[in-house]
Amino acid sequence: MLRGEEMSRTIEDVRAHYDRQAEREWYRLVRHRVEYAVTLRALRDILPDRARILDVGGGPGRYAVALSATGHVVTLVDISPRLLERARAHAAERKVSLVTTVEASATDLSQFDCSSFDAVLLLGPLYHLPEEDERKQAVREALRVLVPGGVMAASFLTRYGPLRELARREPRLLLRFPARYEMLLEHGVLPGPELGDEVVHGYYARPDEIGPLLADAGFDPPRLLAVESILDGVADRVAALHGPEWHAWADLLYDLADDPGLLAAATHVLALCRSPRSDPQEDVSRLGIA
């Protein structure tokens, strides 16, 4: 388990990583167009009208600004000052207002009141929390700030994704660093990047770990989506489409993302869940969440 000073170093490492790569992070969801399209469709399906959203780890504001532009009220949190600066510039370019941008960690949202948001997004922070206690703390903080029956969307990197990337880019490293990939398979943690731009302090989950993590915090059972659906690693030609052809593929990929057989093969799994409802009879069928 990480001691306090080790956790602080981890947070500082992640902050420095994103401060250095702010522009690269801005363009990441342009390169990974399928990830963005499927995730945004899921968010639009589950969010109530004019939701008060806390976007934790929202980086340069791709989702925050898009959701604000459709009438939601979004507060953006990130640990990187450079990414927050980029988000403010993006919002100004789009003539969209964010409530505020706040420098903070997903494990400490103490400046926000309990039950003050209709939705919380964790679309990145859980990648950077290698210790289970840290992940639990982040999920509990999300639950604390949610209203009863509020929704959370949490993104996870999956266990086999780094091996697929290794095979694509530099397969010889498997033999050069066997202990590193044994640790990945056993514990879901990579000790340190050899490919140069991997997730710093990365945690990679098995799909069967996600439900118990969320249940431990008090969330209802999640709906799990395989974000890249059937196209993980082979999406380039589809991502280059435009107009009706692109939208037809994006809709198909979102429809297929519910297939549990795809979960372990996708790079990202998106968990959609609710905080416990004050009225257990509330109709949530529209959200597609149990």
C-alpha positions in Angstrom: 0.0 0.0 0.0 1.2 3.5 -0.8 2.2 5.7 2.2 1.1 9.3 2.1 4.3 10.7 0.7 4.4 8.0 -2.0 0.8 8.8 -3.0 1.8 12.5 -3.2 4.7 11.5 -5.5 2.3 9.5 -7.7 0.0 12.5 -8.0 2.9 14.8 -8.8 4.1 12.4 -11.5 0.7 12.2 -13.1 0.3 16.0 -13.0 3.8 16.5 -14.6 3.0 13.9 -17.2 -0.1 15.8 -18.4 1.4 19.2 -18.0 4.1 18.1 -20.5 1.6 16.5 -22.9 -1.4 18.9 -22.7 -1.6 19.4 -26.5 -1.2 15.6 -27.2 -4.0 14.9 -24.7 -6.1 17.5 -26.5 -5.8 15.6 -29.8 -6.1 12.1 -28.3 -9.8 11.9 -28.7 -9.4 13.1 -32.3 -7.2 10.1 -33.0 -9.5 7.8 -31.0 -12.7 8.9 -32.6 -14.6 5.7 -31.8 -13.8 6.0 -28.1 -15.2 9.5 -28.0 -18.3 8.8 -30.1 -19.4 5.7 -28.1 -18.7 7.4 -24.8 -20.6 10.6 -25.7 -23.6 8.5 -26.9 -23.6 6.7 -23.6 -23.5 9.9 -21.6 -26.3 11.5 -23.6 -28.4 8.4 -23.0 -28.0 8.4 -19.2 -27.9 12.1 -18.3 -31.1 13.8 -17.2 -31.9 17.2 -18.8 -29.8 20.1 -17.6 -27.8 17.9 -15.3 -25.3 19.3 -12.8 -22.2 17.4 -13.8 -18.8 17.1 -12.1 -16.3 16.0 -14.7 -13.4 14.7 -12.6 -10.2 14.3 -14.6 -11.8 15.8 -17.6 -8.5 17.2 -18.9 -8.8 19.5 -21.8 -12.5 19.6 -21.7 -13.6 17.5 -24.7 -16.6 16.0 -22.9 -17.2 19.0 -20.5 -17.6 21.5 -23.4 -19.6 19.1 -25.6 -22.1 18.5 -22.7 -22.2 22.1 -21.7 -23.1 23.0 -25.3 -26.2 20.8 -25.0 -27.5 22.4 -21.9 -25.8 20.6 -19.0 -24.1 22.6 -16.2 -20.6 21.3 -15.9 -17.8 21.8 -13.4 -14.4 20.5 -14.6 -11.8 19.1 -12.2 -8.3 18.0 -13.1 -4.9 17.8 -11.4 -3.1 19.4 -14.4 -3.0 23.2 -14.6 -2.0 23.0 -18.2 -5.0 20.8 -19.1 -7.4 23.1 -17.2 -5.9 26.1 -19.2 -6.6 24.2 -22.4 -10.2 23.4 -21.3 -10.9 27.1 -20.6 -9.5 28.1 -24.0 -11.6 25.4 -25.7 -14.8 26.6 -23.9 -14.1 30.2 -25.0 -13.5 29.1 -28.6 -16.9 27.3 -28.6 -18.6 30.2 -26.7 -19.6 27.7 -24.0 -19.6 28.4 -20.2 -18.2 26.0 -17.7 -19.3 26.6 -14.1 -15.7 26.6 -13.0 -12.4 24.7 -13.5 -10.8 23.3 -10.4 -7.4 21.8 -9.7 -8.0 18.8 -7.5 -7.5 15.0 -7.3 -10.2 12.4 -7.8 -9.4 11.1 -4.3 -10.2 14.4 -2.6 -13.3 16.3 -3.7 -13.7 17.8 -0.3 -14.3 21.3 -1.7 -17.6 20.0 -3.1 -20.7 19.5 -0.9 -22.4 16.2 -0.4 -25.3 15.5 -2.8 -24.5 18.5 -5.0 -24.3 16.9 -8.5 -26.7 14.9 -10.7 -23.8 13.1 -12.4 -20.1 12.5 -11.9 -17.7 11.5 -14.7 -14.5 9.6 -13.9 -13.3 9.1 -17.5 -9.6 8.9 -16.7 -8.6 9.1 -13.0 -9.0 5.4 -12.3 -6.3 4.7 -14.9 -3.8 6.4 -12.6 -4.6 4.9 -9.2 -2.6 1.7 -8.9 -3.6 1.0 -5.3 -7.0 -0.5 -4.6 -7.6 1.9 -1.6 -7.0 4.9 -3.9 -9.6 3.6 -6.4 -12.1 3.0 -3.7 -11.5 6.5 -2.3 -12.1 8.0 -5.7 -15.4 6.1 -6.2 -16.6 6.9 -2.7 -15.9 10.6 -3.3 -17.9 10.4 -6.4 -20.8 8.8 -4.5 -20.6 11.4 -1.8 -21.1 14.3 -4.1 -23.9 12.7 -6.0 -27.6 13.2 -5.3 -29.6 10.0 -4.5 -30.2 8.3 -7.8 -27.5 10.3 -9.5 -25.5 8.7 -12.3 -21.8 8.0 -12.6 -19.8 7.1 -15.7 -16.4 5.6 -14.9 -13.8 4.5 -17.5 -11.4 1.7 -17.0 -8.4 0.5 -19.0 -8.5 -3.2 -19.5 -5.9 -5.8 -18.5 -4.9 -7.0 -22.0 -4.8 -3.6 -23.7 -1.0 -3.0 -23.0 -0.1 -6.4 -24.5 -2.1 -5.6 -27.6 -0.2 -2.3 -27.9 3.1 -4.0 -27.2 2.4 -6.5 -30.0 1.6 -3.7 -32.4 4.5 -1.4 -31.6 7.4 -3.3 -30.1 6.8 -7.0 -29.5 10.5 -7.7 -28.6 9.9 -5.9 -25.3 8.0 -8.9 -23.9 11.2 -10.9 -23.7 13.3 -7.9 -22.5 11.0 -7.0 -19.6 9.2 -10.3 -18.6 8.7 -9.3 -15.0 6.9 -6.1 -16.0 4.2 -8.0 -18.0 3.9 -10.7 -15.4 3.0 -7.9 -12.9 0.5 -6.6 -15.4 -1.3 -9.9 -15.8 -1.2 -10.7 -12.1 -1.9 -7.3 -10.5 -3.0 -5.0 -13.3 -0.1 -2.6 -12.7 2.7 -1.7 -15.0 5.8 -0.6 -13.0 7.0 1.9 -15.6 6.6 2.7 -19.3 9.1 1.5 -21.9 7.1 2.7 -24.9 7.5 6.4 -24.0 3.8 7.6 -23.9 2.0 4.9 -21.9 -0.3 5.8 -19.0 1.9 6.9 -16.1 1.2 4.8 -13.0 -1.3 2.8 -15.0 -3.9 0.5 -13.6 -5.5 -2.0 -15.9 -8.7 -3.8 -14.7 -10.3 -7.1 -15.5 -14.0 -6.5 -16.3 -15.0 -8.8 -13.3 -13.2 -6.4 -10.9 -15.4 -3.4 -11.8 -18.7 -4.4 -10.3 -17.2 -5.3 -6.9 -15.3 -2.0 -6.8 -18.4 0.0 -7.4 -20.6 -2.1 -5.1 -18.0 -1.7 -2.2 -18.6 2.1 -2.5 -22.4 1.7 -2.4 -23.3 2.0 -6.1 -26.0 0.0 -7.8 -24.8 -2.7 -10.2 -23.3 -1.2 -13.3 -24.0 -1.4 -17.0 -20.6 -2.2 -18.7 -19.8 -1.1 -22.2 -16.9 -2.3 -24.4 -16.1 1.2 -25.7 -14.1 0.2 -28.8 -16.7 -2.5 -29.5 -15.6 -4.8 -32.4 -13.1 -2.3 -33.8 -10.3 -2.2 -31.2 -7.1 -1.8 -33.1 -8.7 -1.8 -36.6 -10.8 1.4 -36.4 -8.7 3.7 -38.7 -10.8 3.3 -41.9 -14.1 3.7 -40.1 -12.8 6.7 -38.1 -12.0 8.4 -41.5 -15.6 8.3 -42.6 -17.9 11.3 -42.5 -21.6 12.1 -42.6 -24.2 9.3 -42.6 -21.5 6.6 -43.2 -19.7 7.6 -40.0 -22.9 7.9 -37.9 -24.1 4.5 -39.1 -20.9 2.9 -37.8 -20.9 4.9 -34.6 -24.5 3.9 -33.8 -23.7 0.2 -34.6 -20.6 0.3 -32.4 -22.6 1.8 -29.5 -25.3 -0.9 -29.9 -22.7 -3.7 -29.9 -20.8 -2.3 -26.9 -23.3 -4.0 -24.5 -22.1 -7.4 -25.6 -20.3 -8.9 -22.6 -18.2 -11.0 -24.8 -16.3 -7.9 -26.0 -15.4 -6.5 -22.6 -12.0 -8.0 -22.0 -11.0 -7.4 -25.7 -11.7 -3.6 -25.6 -9.1 -1.1 -24.5 -11.7 0.8 -22.5 -14.7 -0.4 -20.4 -17.2 2.2 -19.5 -19.2 1.6 -16.3 -22.6 3.3 -16.0 -24.2 3.2 -12.6 -26.4 4.9 -10.1 -26.1 6.0 -6.5 -28.8 4.4 -4.3 -32.2 6.0 -4.9 -34.2 7.6 -2.1 -37.3 6.1 -3.8 -36.5 2.5 -4.8 -39.5 2.4 -7.1 -38.2 5.2 -9.3 -38.4 4.2 -13.0 -34.8 4.1 -14.4 -35.6 2.0 -17.5 -34.7 5.0 -19.7 -31.2 5.0 -18.5 -30.5 1.3 -19.3 -29.0 0.8 -15.8 -30.3 -1.8 -13.4 
